[in-house]
Amino acid sequence: MEDQAHAGRAGDKPRTDNPTAFATPPGSLREEVRREAEKVHEAATYSSETQFEYAKRWRSVDRWLGSASTALAGVGMKGP
């Protein structure tokens, strides 16, 4: 009985090197994986750039809040 789960398309013989692999030509699968990797890389690049821009804004907010709290702490420590 032929193993239909690993036979691939009609007329293709099962692969003997890796019986769990689909019977697609290696070139097209490799290209598909490469295209998907490029999409992931592009998305990660834009995400990191966005995070860097947000970090610049929060850094300035942090400095303003830190300066204000330091000044108020200095005034509060003066005492009588």
HELIX and SHEET records of a PDB file:
HELIX    1   1 GLN A    4  HIS A    6  5                                   3    
HELIX    2   2 PRO A   26  LYS A   78  1                                  53    
END                                                                             
